[in-house]
């Protein structure tokens, strides 16, 4: 008689599959990363479209120049006003912020999934990674 094959998944004392919990967490993290990446890219492309529509067509035809105009550099404090006034640079900056924040959101989603799966040490690693990302952004902004 041939023994029945063993399943690669194990069950917890409550009978729940540990692999099922990790797959759910992986799907949530992938969803966060897909949405963040797509939203950020769409915002950057929309900002470029606004720049072209507002007179940046010379840039496309090889005439040179900056498609966003000379005042494209913005500070975060100018973001709200730039968005209200429909400035292309503000839309692009918002897209870049979304793209920059997407990996941190993925780490946070993974940490939440690990907490739900009762893997506290992995959730602790996620917290440490998030703290390092915050520290790096604070130190980078101070430069």
C-alpha positions as CSV (number, residue, x, y, z in Angstrom):
1,X,0.0,0.0,0.0
2,X,1.3,3.5,-0.9
3,X,1.1,6.2,1.8
4,X,-0.9,9.2,1.0
5,X,1.1,12.2,0.0
6,X,1.6,14.8,2.6
7,X,0.4,18.4,2.1
8,X,3.1,21.1,2.1
9,X,0.8,23.2,4.2
10,X,0.6,22.8,7.9
11,X,-2.3,23.6,10.2
12,X,-2.4,25.7,13.3
13,X,-3.9,24.4,16.5
14,X,-7.2,26.1,15.4
15,X,-7.2,24.1,12.2
16,X,-6.5,27.1,9.9
17,X,-3.9,26.7,7.1
18,X,-0.8,28.8,7.7
19,X,-0.1,28.9,3.9
20,X,-3.6,30.2,3.3
21,X,-3.0,33.1,5.6
22,X,0.3,34.0,4.0
23,X,-1.2,33.7,0.5
24,X,-3.9,36.2,1.6
25,X,-1.3,38.5,2.9
26,X,0.7,38.2,-0.3
27,X,-2.3,39.0,-2.4
28,X,-3.1,42.1,-0.2
29,X,0.5,43.3,-0.5
30,X,0.5,42.7,-4.3
31,X,-2.8,44.6,-4.6
32,X,-1.4,47.6,-2.6
33,X,1.7,47.7,-4.8
34,X,-0.3,47.4,-8.1
35,X,-2.7,50.1,-7.1
36,X,0.1,52.4,-5.9
37,X,2.2,51.9,-8.9
38,X,-0.6,52.3,-11.4
39,X,-2.0,55.4,-9.6
40,X,1.4,57.0,-9.4
41,X,2.2,56.3,-13.0
42,X,-1.2,57.6,-14.1
43,X,-0.7,60.8,-12.2
44,X,2.8,61.4,-13.7
45,X,1.4,60.8,-17.2
46,X,-1.6,63.0,-16.5
47,X,0.8,65.8,-15.3
48,X,2.8,65.4,-18.5
49,X,-0.4,65.6,-20.6
50,X,-1.3,68.8,-18.7
51,X,2.2,70.2,-19.4
52,X,1.8,69.5,-23.1
53,X,-1.7,70.9,-23.2
54,X,-0.5,74.1,-21.5
55,X,2.0,74.9,-24.1
56,X,4.7,72.2,-23.8
57,X,4.2,71.1,-27.4
58,X,7.5,72.7,-28.4
59,X,9.3,70.2,-26.2
60,X,7.8,67.3,-28.2
61,X,8.8,68.7,-31.6
62,X,12.4,69.1,-30.6
63,X,12.4,72.8,-30.1
64,X,14.0,72.2,-26.7
65,X,12.9,73.8,-23.4
66,X,11.3,72.5,-20.3
67,X,7.9,70.9,-20.8
68,X,6.9,71.9,-17.3
69,X,8.1,75.5,-17.6
70,X,10.7,77.3,-15.6
71,X,8.8,77.2,-12.3
72,X,8.4,73.5,-12.2
73,X,10.4,72.9,-9.1
74,X,7.9,72.8,-6.2
75,X,8.0,72.3,-2.4
76,X,5.6,70.1,-0.7
77,X,4.0,73.1,0.9
78,X,3.2,74.4,-2.6
79,X,1.5,71.1,-3.6
80,X,-2.1,72.0,-2.6
81,X,-2.1,75.4,-4.3
82,X,-0.5,73.9,-7.4
83,X,-3.1,71.2,-7.6
84,X,-5.9,73.8,-7.1
85,X,-4.5,75.9,-10.0
86,X,-4.0,72.9,-12.2
87,X,-0.2,73.2,-12.5
88,X,1.4,70.3,-14.3
89,X,4.3,70.2,-11.9
90,X,2.0,69.7,-8.9
91,X,0.3,66.8,-10.6
92,X,3.6,65.2,-11.4
93,X,4.9,65.8,-7.9
94,X,1.8,64.1,-6.5
95,X,2.4,61.1,-8.7
96,X,6.0,60.9,-7.6
97,X,4.9,61.1,-4.0
98,X,2.5,58.2,-4.6
99,X,5.2,56.2,-6.3
100,X,7.7,56.9,-3.4
101,X,5.1,56.0,-0.7
102,X,4.0,52.8,-2.4
103,X,6.8,50.5,-1.1
104,X,6.2,51.8,2.4
105,X,2.5,51.0,2.0
106,X,3.4,47.5,0.9
107,X,5.6,47.0,4.0
108,X,2.7,48.2,6.1
109,X,0.3,45.8,4.4
110,X,2.7,43.0,4.9
111,X,3.1,43.9,8.6
112,X,-0.7,43.9,9.0
113,X,-1.0,40.5,7.3
114,X,1.7,39.1,9.6
115,X,-0.1,40.4,12.7
116,X,-3.3,38.7,11.6
117,X,-1.3,35.5,11.0
118,X,0.1,35.8,14.5
119,X,3.7,36.2,13.3
120,X,4.7,38.9,15.7
121,X,8.4,38.8,14.9
122,X,7.8,39.4,11.2
123,X,5.4,42.2,12.0
124,X,8.2,43.6,14.2
125,X,10.6,43.5,11.2
126,X,8.0,45.4,9.2
127,X,7.8,48.1,11.9
128,X,11.6,48.4,11.9
129,X,11.7,48.7,8.1
130,X,9.0,51.4,8.2
131,X,11.0,53.3,10.9
132,X,14.1,53.1,8.7
133,X,12.2,54.4,5.7
134,X,10.8,57.3,7.8
135,X,14.3,58.1,9.2
136,X,15.8,58.0,5.6
137,X,13.1,60.4,4.3
138,X,13.6,62.8,7.3
139,X,17.4,62.7,6.8
140,X,17.0,63.2,3.0
141,X,14.6,66.1,3.5
142,X,17.1,67.8,5.9
143,X,19.7,67.8,3.2
